[in-house]
Amino acid sequence: MCVRFQAIVFAIAGLSGSAPALAVPSHFSVTIESALLCRDQIDRFFFTDYMNTYFGPPVKVEGGAYWWSVPSTLFGAKLDSIFVSKEDTIPVFIGAIFADAPDVLRQKIQDSSGEIYRVTKSPEQWISSSFSVMLKYNATETPSKMYCLK
């Protein structure tokens, strides 16, 4: 979907009071997985624009980040949301919230990417060799959080 057409769709949706659900682009997993694993440069402007283009405006702004609800999967795990640091937030980061428990998510990431997470000083936090962080997220339906901080 071209950006101009998408802008028209959002304008029309604004008249009806709700934004349309956009399809997850085919390059989504490659783009976001690489960033979450800290295997790519993290540019908040690129990722904010990327998420706005393919998923519309953020559903909330919280914790120094823009948040998008994304009904998809990454690493074979059910994804709940993606968050990207705001322009005035230091440091720069991108992260995701998952529906899988941390031990299940860690195994899925290792199976799909080869990345291994090792426990840190906290028994509820793990770090990869590329410095991607995964931790237990205190929510029943979304128990895992992972992010890349640059």
N, C-alpha and C positions, 0 to 999 in steps of 0.2 A: 504494500500500500504506500503510495507516495506521500510525502509529508504534507503537500498542499491539499490533497484529497482528505487526508486525516484531519487537517485543521478544519475543513468544511464539515466533516462528520461531527467533530467536537462542538463546533458552533451550533449545528442543528440539535445535537444532544442537549446542549445547554438550554435551548429553548424548551425542551421537554422536561428538563430537570434532572436528567441522569445521563452519565457518560456510558457509551457502549463498551462492552467487554471486547478487548482486542485479542487477536490470536497471538500465541507465543511464536516469535519468529524462529526459523530453522537454525539460526546461528546463536540463539540464546544460550544454550548449554555451553558451547565452546567459549563464548565471550565471558560469561559470568563464572563458570568453573575455573578458568584460568586466573581470573582476578581473585577469587576467593582463596585459591591456593597460593597466592602471592607470586605467581609465575609470570605476571604481566605488570606493566606500570599501572599504578592506580591514579587516574585523573578524575577527580570529582566532577568536573565539567562534562567530560565525555560520558561518564556513567549516568549522570543526572539527565543529560540530553537523550541518551540511549533509552533509559527507562521512560522518560516523558514521551518519546516518539512511539515506542511500542506498547506502553501500558497506560498512557495518559498521565494526568497529574497525580502526585503522591496522595495516598489516602490519609496521611498524617505527617506532621513534623514534630519530632520528639527526640530528646537525647542528643541534640546537635545533628540530627540526620533527617533526611526525607525518607519516607517509608512507602513502599508499594506492595499491595497484596498481589501475589503471583501464583495462580493455581497451576503449578507445573511440577516437574521433577528435575533434580540435579544429582548427578552421581548415582542415579537410580533410587534416590530418596525423595519422599514427598516434601515439596517446598511449600512454605507458608507465605513468606515475605522476603523482600530484599530491602536493604537500607543503604544509603549513600550519605557521606558527610556533607553538611551544608557548606556554603562558600566561606562562612565566617568561623568555621570549626577547625581547630588544629588538634590533632593531626588529621591527615586524610585517611579515610577508610571506606571499605565496602563490606557488607556482611549479609548474612541470610539466617532465617529462622526455619527450622525443619521440624516435621512431625515425628521423625524417628528418634529414638533414645540415642544418646551419645555413643554407646558401644556398637549399636547397629549402624549408625551413620559412619563411624570410623571404619568399620569393616567395608561398607559400601564404597567409601572413598578410596580405600586401599585397593579393592577389587577393580574399580573403574579407572583409577589414575596411577596406582602404585605408590601414592603418598602415604607415609606412615606417620601417625601421630603418637607422640610419647607423652606420658603424664608429666606435669610440672610439679612444683612444690605443693600445689593444691590438688587433691585427688579428684576434683571435678573440673579440671582444666587440662587440655592437651595442646601440644605445639608440634608443628611439622618442621622438617629440615629447611623449608622455605619460609619459615616463621609465620605461617598461617596458624590461627588460633581457633580451637574448638572448646566450647564449654557447656556445662549443663545449664540449661535455661529454666528458670523456675516457673514453668507453665505446664499444666497437665497435657494439653493437646499439642503443644509445640516444645518438647523438652530439650532441643539442641539449638545452639547458636554457633555460628562460625563467622570469622571475619579476617580480613587482611588489613593491617594498619601500616601505613608508610609515613 
